[in-house]
Amino acid sequence: MALNDKMGRPRGFAENEALDAAMRVFWEKGYEGSTLADLTEAMGINRSSMYATFGDKEALFRLAIARYAEGPAAYMREALEQPTVRAVVEALLRGALELLTDPSHPRGCLSVQGALACGSHAEPMKQAMIEWRKQGESGIQKRLQRARREGGLAKNVDPGDLARYISTVLTGLGVQAANGSTRAEMMRLVDIVLRSMPF
């Protein structure tokens, strides 16, 4: 969105910083647990400014998800560009580890914490998170399919099954981080998973 309003006057706040603040609130409290008061206080704006710039809470949550994907979770996109299957999987797991153990971030992963347990009125947000996770899994599967075509993955390994396994591990790491697992403990988990891979 533009930094100017319809009259051409500059807004009284930095939109990217406000969106980062909202992302952090959703990351810490989930969609349903984040109140408008929580969001506007963290963003440093009033409700009318929030609505005028970002839309309602649902629209803001969708923007926060996109911001998370392009920021803290950008390691996923970068990992899929690695040259070998092993390098892809290792970059995914170690990237998740870096994100989840960064003390400047809330515990856990926004993709898990955001809208996993929601009431019926928040069902669209729950579905948005499910779709987001499915897109991530689909991206991994496509990269594995390419690897199999190029001879980098054995023919007896199903790319869909392996993508689901990797996605399950990534989700599990997020849960472990939210549960308070240490960086050292999670590093050992990543090492075990890498040793178990069929390549």
C-alpha positions in Angstrom: 0.0 0.0 0.0 1.1 3.5 -0.6 2.5 5.6 2.3 0.2 8.5 1.4 -3.5 8.7 2.0 -6.1 9.8 -0.6 -5.4 13.5 0.0 -1.6 13.0 -0.6 -0.6 13.7 3.1 2.0 11.3 4.5 0.7 8.8 7.1 1.7 9.3 10.7 3.3 5.9 11.0 5.5 3.5 9.0 3.3 0.8 7.5 6.0 -1.9 7.4 6.9 -1.4 11.0 3.2 -1.5 12.0 2.7 -4.7 10.0 5.8 -6.3 11.6 4.3 -5.4 15.0 1.0 -7.0 14.1 2.7 -10.1 12.8 4.5 -10.5 16.1 1.2 -10.2 18.1 -0.4 -12.9 15.9 2.7 -15.0 16.3 2.6 -14.7 20.1 -1.1 -14.9 20.7 -2.6 -16.5 17.6 -5.5 -15.0 15.5 -8.2 -15.5 18.1 -6.1 -14.5 21.1 -5.1 -11.2 19.5 -7.5 -8.5 20.3 -7.8 -5.2 18.4 -6.5 -3.4 21.5 -3.4 -5.7 21.4 -2.9 -5.1 17.7 -3.3 -1.3 17.7 -1.2 -0.9 20.8 1.7 -2.9 19.3 1.3 -1.1 16.0 1.2 2.3 17.6 -1.9 3.4 15.8 -5.6 3.8 16.5 -8.4 1.5 15.1 -9.5 3.9 12.4 -5.9 4.1 11.0 -5.6 0.3 11.2 -8.9 -0.1 9.3 -8.0 2.6 6.7 -4.6 1.1 6.0 -4.8 -2.6 6.5 -8.6 -3.4 6.6 -10.2 -5.5 9.4 -8.5 -8.0 11.7 -8.9 -10.8 9.1 -7.3 -8.7 6.3 -4.5 -7.7 8.7 -3.9 -11.3 9.6 -3.6 -12.3 5.9 -1.1 -9.5 5.4 0.8 -10.6 8.5 1.0 -14.2 7.1 2.4 -12.8 3.8 4.9 -10.7 5.7 6.0 -13.7 7.7 6.5 -15.8 4.6 8.6 -13.0 3.0 10.6 -12.3 6.2 11.2 -14.8 9.0 10.1 -17.8 6.9 12.0 -16.8 3.7 14.4 -19.6 4.4 11.9 -22.0 2.9 12.0 -20.4 -0.5 15.8 -20.1 -0.4 16.1 -23.8 0.6 14.1 -25.0 -2.4 16.8 -23.4 -4.6 19.6 -25.6 -3.3 21.2 -27.9 -5.9 20.7 -31.3 -4.3 17.9 -33.0 -2.4 20.1 -33.4 0.7 21.0 -29.7 0.5 17.3 -28.7 0.1 16.2 -30.8 3.1 19.1 -29.7 5.3 18.5 -26.0 4.5 14.8 -26.5 5.3 15.5 -28.1 8.7 18.4 -25.8 9.7 16.5 -22.8 8.5 13.6 -23.7 10.7 16.0 -24.3 13.6 17.5 -20.8 13.1 14.0 -19.2 13.0 12.6 -21.2 16.0 15.6 -20.7 18.2 16.2 -17.0 17.5 15.6 -15.3 20.9 14.3 -12.2 19.3 11.3 -14.1 17.9 8.2 -15.4 19.8 8.4 -19.1 20.6 7.1 -21.5 18.0 6.0 -20.9 14.4 3.3 -18.5 13.2 2.1 -21.2 10.7 1.3 -23.5 13.6 0.4 -20.9 16.3 -1.6 -18.6 14.2 -4.9 -20.3 13.8 -4.6 -23.9 14.9 -7.3 -23.8 17.6 -10.1 -21.3 16.6 -13.8 -21.0 17.2 -16.2 -21.4 14.3 -16.3 -17.6 13.6 -12.5 -17.8 12.9 -12.8 -20.8 10.5 -11.7 -18.7 7.5 -8.4 -17.9 9.2 -7.9 -21.5 10.2 -8.5 -22.5 6.5 -6.1 -19.8 5.4 -3.4 -21.3 7.6 -4.1 -24.8 6.3 -3.8 -23.6 2.7 -0.6 -21.8 3.6 0.9 -25.0 5.1 -0.3 -27.0 2.1 1.3 -24.5 -0.3 4.6 -25.0 1.6 4.3 -28.8 1.3 3.4 -28.5 -2.3 6.5 -26.4 -3.0 8.7 -29.1 -1.3 6.9 -31.9 -3.3 7.5 -30.1 -6.6 11.2 -29.6 -5.8 11.5 -33.4 -4.9 9.6 -34.3 -8.1 12.2 -32.3 -10.1 15.0 -34.0 -8.3 13.6 -37.4 -9.1 13.3 -36.5 -12.8 16.9 -35.3 -12.7 18.1 -38.4 -11.0 18.7 -36.8 -7.6 16.1 -38.9 -5.8 15.6 -42.6 -6.0 12.7 -43.9 -8.1 11.3 -45.9 -5.2 10.9 -42.7 -3.0 7.6 -41.0 -3.5 8.0 -37.2 -3.6 4.6 -36.7 -2.1 5.3 -38.9 0.9 8.7 -37.4 1.5 7.3 -33.9 1.3 4.6 -34.8 3.9 7.3 -36.3 6.1 9.5 -33.2 5.9 6.4 -30.9 6.5 5.5 -33.0 9.5 9.0 -32.6 10.9 9.0 -28.9 10.3 5.6 -28.6 12.1 6.9 -30.8 14.9 10.0 -28.5 15.4 7.6 -25.6 15.8 5.7 -27.4 18.5 8.9 -28.4 20.2 10.1 -24.8 20.2 6.8 -23.7 21.6 7.1 -26.3 24.3 10.5 -24.9 25.3 13.0 -27.3 23.7 16.5 -25.9 23.7 18.5 -25.2 20.6 20.9 -28.1 21.4 17.9 -30.5 21.7 16.4 -29.4 18.5 19.8 -29.6 16.7 20.0 -33.2 17.8 16.5 -33.9 16.4 17.5 -32.3 13.1 20.6 -34.5 12.9 18.5 -37.6 13.6 16.1 -36.7 10.8 18.9 -36.0 8.3 20.4 -39.5 9.1 17.0 -41.1 8.5 16.5 -39.6 5.1 16.4 -41.9 2.0 19.3 -40.3 0.2 
